[in-house]
């Protein structure tokens, strides 16, 4: 059996691969059509103009759906393993809410381009990265408390390293972006897709875009740590059949509450 056939590990793997492909394919098309500069444009800039805009929107919407499924399965996994721990239960519920808000932000970014409705796009980015970062913080804390019920200490330290990477990226992007927007108007920033080395704020722009790409891939890399955990999840089905008495015809003598195992989850 291949590794991706074990349990539900294909779910986080598909989320990472599909989301990465959404960024990379849109970037390649936008660069080839000269819609953006090849030197690290904003991720949203690669999905601003047609035809890459359509691809960017559709693929990110599917990524949001995969994210919802992955975060819900993670929620149910933690809930099933330690249902009596109040602290972990509350953090687990908080993590699910934060994850769903982050996925909502992905949908907003996918459907509201920066050049069209800048405020909606910024809101989507804040939900995606802001709520996503807090989600990673919560899940790292849960990971610490879940030892050795679900995984060893190595997974926890890997998640801590990814948390630090994600935190450093978000601080760098926030500082550089705020400084850049104080120098250049939001309207001009929303419509500018090409930059020259002599432009005002070019260095800050470069720092901001590199931080954004770094943040995106640090966030996606976190879900790779779910693969080993999700390999322990299996599904089967269960159907509950109840007999009914037929008054106008022959009486069928069926066992009441006959059960056939077809679908249910187990860890």
C-alpha positions in Angstrom: 0.0 0.0 0.0 1.3 3.4 -1.0 1.6 6.1 1.7 -1.2 8.2 0.1 -3.5 5.2 0.3 -3.2 5.0 4.1 -6.2 6.5 6.0 -7.1 10.0 4.9 -3.6 11.4 4.5 -4.4 12.2 0.8 -6.6 15.1 2.1 -3.8 17.3 3.5 -1.4 16.2 0.7 -4.0 17.3 -1.9 -4.5 20.6 -0.2 -0.8 21.4 -0.3 -0.2 20.2 -3.8 -3.4 21.9 -5.2 -2.8 25.2 -3.5 0.9 25.3 -4.5 -0.2 24.5 -8.1 -2.7 27.4 -8.0 0.1 29.9 -7.1 2.7 28.5 -9.5 0.6 28.0 -12.6 -0.9 31.5 -12.3 2.5 32.9 -11.8 3.9 31.1 -14.9 1.0 32.2 -17.1 1.2 35.8 -15.8 4.9 36.0 -16.4 4.7 34.5 -19.9 2.0 36.9 -20.9 4.0 39.8 -19.3 1.2 40.7 -17.0 3.6 40.8 -14.0 7.3 41.1 -13.5 9.1 37.8 -13.1 10.9 38.9 -9.9 8.6 38.0 -7.1 5.2 39.8 -7.7 2.4 39.7 -5.2 0.6 36.4 -5.2 -2.7 38.3 -5.9 -1.1 40.1 -8.9 -0.6 36.8 -10.6 -4.4 36.3 -10.7 -5.4 39.8 -11.6 -5.8 39.7 -15.4 -7.4 37.1 -17.7 -6.8 34.3 -18.5 -4.8 33.5 -15.3 -7.5 35.3 -13.3 -10.0 32.5 -14.0 -7.6 29.7 -13.2 -6.5 31.5 -10.0 -10.1 32.0 -8.8 -11.3 28.4 -9.6 -8.2 26.7 -8.1 -8.2 28.8 -4.9 -11.9 28.1 -4.4 -11.2 24.4 -4.5 -8.3 24.9 -2.1 -10.7 26.5 0.3 -13.0 23.5 0.1 -10.0 21.1 0.7 -9.0 23.3 3.6 -12.4 23.0 5.2 -12.4 19.2 4.8 -8.9 18.9 6.3 -9.5 21.2 9.2 -12.8 19.4 10.0 -11.2 16.0 10.0 -8.5 17.3 12.2 -11.1 18.6 14.6 -12.9 15.3 14.8 -9.6 13.4 15.2 -8.6 15.5 18.3 -12.2 15.3 19.6 -12.3 11.5 19.4 -8.9 11.0 21.0 -9.2 13.2 24.1 -12.9 14.1 24.6 -12.7 14.6 28.4 -10.0 17.3 28.4 -11.8 20.6 28.6 -8.8 22.7 27.7 -8.0 20.8 24.5 -11.8 20.6 23.6 -12.1 24.4 23.8 -8.9 24.9 21.8 -10.0 22.4 19.3 -13.3 24.2 18.7 -11.5 27.5 18.5 -9.1 26.0 16.0 -12.0 24.9 13.8 -13.6 28.3 13.8 -10.3 30.0 13.0 -9.7 27.5 10.2 -13.1 28.1 8.7 -12.5 31.9 8.8 -9.2 31.4 7.0 -10.9 29.3 4.3 -13.5 32.1 4.0 -10.7 34.5 3.4 -9.3 32.3 0.6 -12.7 32.4 -1.1 -12.8 36.2 -0.8 -9.3 36.6 -2.3 -10.1 34.2 -5.1 -13.3 36.1 -6.1 -12.3 39.7 -5.4 -9.3 40.8 -7.4 -7.0 43.5 -5.9 -7.6 45.9 -8.9 -11.4 45.7 -8.6 -12.4 45.9 -4.9 -9.2 46.6 -2.9 -10.9 46.7 0.5 -12.6 43.3 0.1 -9.4 41.8 -1.2 -7.4 43.1 1.8 -10.1 41.8 4.2 -9.7 38.4 2.5 -5.9 38.5 2.9 -6.2 39.4 6.6 -8.7 36.5 7.2 -6.5 34.1 5.3 -3.1 34.9 6.8 -4.2 36.4 10.1 -6.7 33.7 11.1 -4.4 31.1 9.5 -1.5 32.1 11.7 -3.6 31.9 14.9 -4.9 28.5 13.7 -1.3 27.3 13.5 -0.6 28.7 17.0 -3.7 26.8 18.4 -2.8 23.6 16.6 0.8 23.7 17.8 -0.5 24.1 21.4 -2.8 21.1 20.9 0.0 19.2 19.4 2.0 19.7 22.5 -0.8 18.4 24.7 -1.6 15.5 22.4 1.7 13.7 23.0 2.0 10.7 23.0 -1.6 10.0 22.1 -1.3 10.9 18.5 2.4 11.6 17.6 5.8 12.0 19.1 7.9 15.0 20.2 9.5 15.3 16.7 6.2 16.4 15.1 5.7 19.0 17.8 9.1 20.6 17.2 8.6 20.6 13.4 5.3 22.5 14.0 7.1 24.9 16.3 9.7 25.6 13.6 6.9 26.2 11.0 5.2 28.5 13.5 8.3 30.6 13.9 8.8 30.7 10.1 5.2 31.8 9.6 5.4 34.4 12.4 8.6 35.9 11.0 7.1 36.1 7.6 3.9 37.7 8.7 5.8 40.3 10.8 8.1 41.1 7.9 5.1 41.4 5.5 3.1 43.6 7.8 5.9 46.1 8.6 7.0 46.4 4.9 3.5 46.7 3.6 2.4 49.3 6.1 5.5 51.3 5.4 5.0 51.0 1.7 1.3 52.0 1.8 2.3 55.1 3.8 4.6 56.1 0.9 2.3 55.2 -2.0 -1.5 55.5 -2.1 -3.6 52.4 -1.9 -5.2 53.2 -5.3 -1.9 53.3 -7.0 -0.7 50.1 -5.2 -3.8 48.3 -6.3 -3.3 49.1 -10.0 0.5 48.8 -10.2 1.6 45.4 -11.6 5.0 46.4 -12.9 7.9 47.8 -10.9 11.3 49.2 -11.8 14.3 49.3 -9.6 14.3 53.1 -9.6 10.6 53.3 -8.4 9.9 54.8 -5.0 9.5 52.0 -2.4 10.9 49.3 -4.7 13.0 47.7 -1.9 10.0 47.7 0.5 7.9 46.2 -2.3 10.4 43.4 -2.8 10.6 42.6 0.9 6.8 42.6 1.1 6.3 40.2 -1.8 9.0 37.8 -0.7 7.4 37.8 2.8 4.0 37.1 1.3 5.3 34.1 -0.7 7.2 32.9 2.3 4.1 33.2 4.5 2.0 31.3 2.0 4.3 28.3 1.8 5.0 28.2 5.5 1.2 28.0 6.0 0.9 25.2 3.5 3.9 23.4 4.9 2.1 23.1 8.2 -0.5 20.9 6.7 2.2 18.5 5.5 2.7 17.6 9.2 -0.9 16.3 9.2 -0.1 13.4 6.8 1.2 11.0 9.5 -1.7 11.8 11.8 -4.3 11.3 9.0 -2.8 7.9 8.1 -4.3 6.7 11.3 -7.8 7.6 10.3 -10.0 4.9 8.6 -13.5 5.1 7.3 -16.2 2.4 7.1 -20.0 2.6 6.5 -22.9 1.5 8.7 -26.5 1.2 7.6 -29.3 0.8 10.2 -32.4 -1.0 8.6 -35.7 -0.9 10.5 -38.5 -3.3 9.4 -42.1 -2.1 8.9 -45.3 -4.2 9.2 -47.3 -4.4 5.9 -51.0 -4.4 6.7 -52.4 -4.9 3.2 -50.1 -7.7 2.1 -48.0 -10.6 3.4 -46.3 -10.2 6.7 -42.5 -10.0 6.3 -40.7 -11.2 9.3 -37.4 -9.2 9.3 -35.2 -8.7 12.4 -35.7 -5.2 13.9 -32.8 -2.9 13.8 -30.6 -5.0 11.4 -27.3 -3.3 11.0 -24.8 -3.5 8.1 -21.4 -2.0 8.5 -20.9 0.4 5.5 -19.8 3.9 6.7 -18.4 5.2 9.9 -15.2 6.8 11.1 -12.6 5.2 13.4 -9.2 6.1 14.5 
